[in-house]
Amino acid sequence: MPVFSAYVRDVAVGLDFDVRVARHAEDFRALHRDFLPDVVSLDMVMPEGDGLQLLNWLCDQESRACVLILSGYGSSFIDAAKRLAQAKGHRRVEALRKPIDVPALQSALMSLAA
């Protein structure tokens, strides 16, 4: 498991989230169908796909999950991804730019879970 996904997983588990991790877009789709999460954390860059494609897929699935967008890209890209998710019907969306410290990640996850 890549270091960043392990980092996010560890922070979420520390907050008592029931966590599943997918490294590839296809794995994410399969997990989402079986797990139906309340909160989804999406890195905008991943092997064999990207976070924007998965945002669109979540919308097509009429997912009710809140979305946490994570990216090392500039703030304009992150803001555009956040606006896209909101425009497509995601009820709650947060976005964080890497590097992300533990308090900021905890705060975003708790805000979405509330």
BABASE-195790 format. One record per residue (C-alpha): residue number from 1; residue in one letter; x, y, z. Coordinates in pm, whole numbers, plus 50000, padded with zeros to 5 digits. Layout:
! residues N
<nr=NUM | rest=A | c1=X | c2=Y | c3=Z> .
...
//
This chain:
! residues 114
<nr=1 | rest=M | c1=50000 | c2=50000 | c3=50000> .
<nr=2 | rest=P | c1=50145 | c2=50339 | c3=49909> .
<nr=3 | rest=V | c1=50255 | c2=50561 | c3=50192> .
<nr=4 | rest=F | c1=49991 | c2=50832 | c3=50146> .
<nr=5 | rest=S | c1=49693 | c2=50596 | c3=50145> .
<nr=6 | rest=A | c1=49833 | c2=50426 | c3=50456> .
<nr=7 | rest=Y | c1=49864 | c2=50770 | c3=50620> .
<nr=8 | rest=V | c1=49500 | c2=50858 | c3=50544> .
<nr=9 | rest=R | c1=49386 | c2=50512 | c3=50654> .
<nr=10 | rest=D | c1=49572 | c2=50538 | c3=50986> .
<nr=11 | rest=V | c1=49426 | c2=50880 | c3=51062> .
<nr=12 | rest=A | c1=49073 | c2=50763 | c3=50975> .
<nr=13 | rest=V | c1=49107 | c2=50443 | c3=51181> .
<nr=14 | rest=G | c1=49230 | c2=50657 | c3=51471> .
<nr=15 | rest=L | c1=48898 | c2=50843 | c3=51448> .
<nr=16 | rest=D | c1=48705 | c2=50511 | c3=51458> .
<nr=17 | rest=F | c1=48616 | c2=50505 | c3=51088> .
<nr=18 | rest=D | c1=48560 | c2=50165 | c3=50929> .
<nr=19 | rest=V | c1=48811 | c2=50195 | c3=50644> .
<nr=20 | rest=R | c1=48861 | c2=50025 | c3=50308> .
<nr=21 | rest=V | c1=49150 | c2=50122 | c3=50082> .
<nr=22 | rest=A | c1=49161 | c2=50092 | c3=49704> .
<nr=23 | rest=R | c1=49474 | c2=50175 | c3=49511> .
<nr=24 | rest=H | c1=49324 | c2=50147 | c3=49162> .
<nr=25 | rest=A | c1=49006 | c2=50293 | c3=49018> .
<nr=26 | rest=E | c1=48856 | c2=49951 | c3=48940> .
<nr=27 | rest=D | c1=48924 | c2=49835 | c3=49296> .
<nr=28 | rest=F | c1=48753 | c2=50150 | c3=49423> .
<nr=29 | rest=R | c1=48443 | c2=50081 | c3=49215> .
<nr=30 | rest=A | c1=48420 | c2=49723 | c3=49342> .
<nr=31 | rest=L | c1=48470 | c2=49830 | c3=49705> .
<nr=32 | rest=H | c1=48214 | c2=50108 | c3=49673> .
<nr=33 | rest=R | c1=47949 | c2=49872 | c3=49539> .
<nr=34 | rest=D | c1=48002 | c2=49631 | c3=49830> .
<nr=35 | rest=F | c1=48068 | c2=49879 | c3=50110> .
<nr=36 | rest=L | c1=47858 | c2=50193 | c3=50037> .
<nr=37 | rest=P | c1=48068 | c2=50434 | c3=50243> .
<nr=38 | rest=D | c1=47943 | c2=50750 | c3=50413> .
<nr=39 | rest=V | c1=48272 | c2=50931 | c3=50343> .
<nr=40 | rest=V | c1=48500 | c2=50881 | c3=50043> .
<nr=41 | rest=S | c1=48856 | c2=51011 | c3=50033> .
<nr=42 | rest=L | c1=48981 | c2=51053 | c3=49676> .
<nr=43 | rest=D | c1=49334 | c2=51133 | c3=49570> .
<nr=44 | rest=M | c1=49321 | c2=51308 | c3=49234> .
<nr=45 | rest=V | c1=49615 | c2=51102 | c3=49105> .
<nr=46 | rest=M | c1=49606 | c2=50723 | c3=49115> .
<nr=47 | rest=P | c1=49722 | c2=50434 | c3=48902> .
<nr=48 | rest=E | c1=49494 | c2=50343 | c3=48611> .
<nr=49 | rest=G | c1=49252 | c2=50632 | c3=48657> .
<nr=50 | rest=D | c1=49212 | c2=50959 | c3=48835> .
<nr=51 | rest=G | c1=48999 | c2=51117 | c3=49101> .
<nr=52 | rest=L | c1=48795 | c2=51324 | c3=48855> .
<nr=53 | rest=Q | c1=48684 | c2=51009 | c3=48674> .
<nr=54 | rest=L | c1=48583 | c2=50857 | c3=49006> .
<nr=55 | rest=L | c1=48395 | c2=51172 | c3=49108> .
<nr=56 | rest=N | c1=48193 | c2=51144 | c3=48788> .
<nr=57 | rest=W | c1=48140 | c2=50772 | c3=48847> .
<nr=58 | rest=L | c1=48017 | c2=50838 | c3=49203> .
<nr=59 | rest=C | c1=47768 | c2=51087 | c3=49063> .
<nr=60 | rest=D | c1=47652 | c2=50838 | c3=48802> .
<nr=61 | rest=Q | c1=47598 | c2=50587 | c3=49083> .
<nr=62 | rest=E | c1=47397 | c2=50849 | c3=49276> .
<nr=63 | rest=S | c1=47633 | c2=50799 | c3=49567> .
<nr=64 | rest=R | c1=47527 | c2=50964 | c3=49892> .
<nr=65 | rest=A | c1=47883 | c2=50966 | c3=50026> .
<nr=66 | rest=C | c1=48049 | c2=51284 | c3=50139> .
<nr=67 | rest=V | c1=48374 | c2=51339 | c3=49949> .
<nr=68 | rest=L | c1=48719 | c2=51444 | c3=50066> .
<nr=69 | rest=I | c1=48933 | c2=51550 | c3=49769> .
<nr=70 | rest=L | c1=49308 | c2=51521 | c3=49823> .
<nr=71 | rest=S | c1=49566 | c2=51650 | c3=49579> .
<nr=72 | rest=G | c1=49914 | c2=51784 | c3=49537> .
<nr=73 | rest=Y | c1=49795 | c2=51996 | c3=49245> .
<nr=74 | rest=G | c1=49743 | c2=52369 | c3=49281> .
<nr=75 | rest=S | c1=49448 | c2=52521 | c3=49461> .
<nr=76 | rest=S | c1=49270 | c2=52615 | c3=49136> .
<nr=77 | rest=F | c1=49257 | c2=52248 | c3=49033> .
<nr=78 | rest=I | c1=49136 | c2=52142 | c3=49378> .
<nr=79 | rest=D | c1=48871 | c2=52414 | c3=49382> .
<nr=80 | rest=A | c1=48752 | c2=52308 | c3=49034> .
<nr=81 | rest=A | c1=48726 | c2=51943 | c3=49146> .
<nr=82 | rest=K | c1=48532 | c2=52052 | c3=49454> .
<nr=83 | rest=R | c1=48291 | c2=52263 | c3=49246> .
<nr=84 | rest=L | c1=48243 | c2=51972 | c3=49004> .
<nr=85 | rest=A | c1=48152 | c2=51736 | c3=49288> .
<nr=86 | rest=Q | c1=47908 | c2=51989 | c3=49435> .
<nr=87 | rest=A | c1=47753 | c2=52069 | c3=49097> .
<nr=88 | rest=K | c1=47699 | c2=51699 | c3=49034> .
<nr=89 | rest=G | c1=47509 | c2=51657 | c3=49358> .
<nr=90 | rest=H | c1=47748 | c2=51555 | c3=49630> .
<nr=91 | rest=R | c1=47592 | c2=51689 | c3=49946> .
<nr=92 | rest=R | c1=47917 | c2=51762 | c3=50126> .
<nr=93 | rest=V | c1=48263 | c2=51806 | c3=49982> .
<nr=94 | rest=E | c1=48591 | c2=51904 | c3=50145> .
<nr=95 | rest=A | c1=48925 | c2=51949 | c3=49972> .
<nr=96 | rest=L | c1=49281 | c2=51947 | c3=50106> .
<nr=97 | rest=R | c1=49609 | c2=52018 | c3=49931> .
<nr=98 | rest=K | c1=49913 | c2=51802 | c3=50000> .
<nr=99 | rest=P | c1=50112 | c2=51797 | c3=50213> .
<nr=100 | rest=I | c1=49834 | c2=51743 | c3=50466> .
<nr=101 | rest=D | c1=49902 | c2=51745 | c3=50837> .
<nr=102 | rest=V | c1=49720 | c2=51517 | c3=51080> .
<nr=103 | rest=P | c1=49503 | c2=51789 | c3=51243> .
<nr=104 | rest=A | c1=49378 | c2=51916 | c3=50906> .
<nr=105 | rest=L | c1=49296 | c2=51563 | c3=50789> .
<nr=106 | rest=Q | c1=49123 | c2=51479 | c3=51117> .
<nr=107 | rest=S | c1=48921 | c2=51799 | c3=51100> .
<nr=108 | rest=A | c1=48809 | c2=51737 | c3=50740> .
<nr=109 | rest=L | c1=48711 | c2=51375 | c3=50810> .
<nr=110 | rest=M | c1=48517 | c2=51464 | c3=51125> .
<nr=111 | rest=S | c1=48341 | c2=51750 | c3=50947> .
<nr=112 | rest=L | c1=48226 | c2=51517 | c3=50671> .
<nr=113 | rest=A | c1=48119 | c2=51245 | c3=50915> .
<nr=114 | rest=A | c1=47910 | c2=51482 | c3=51126> .
//
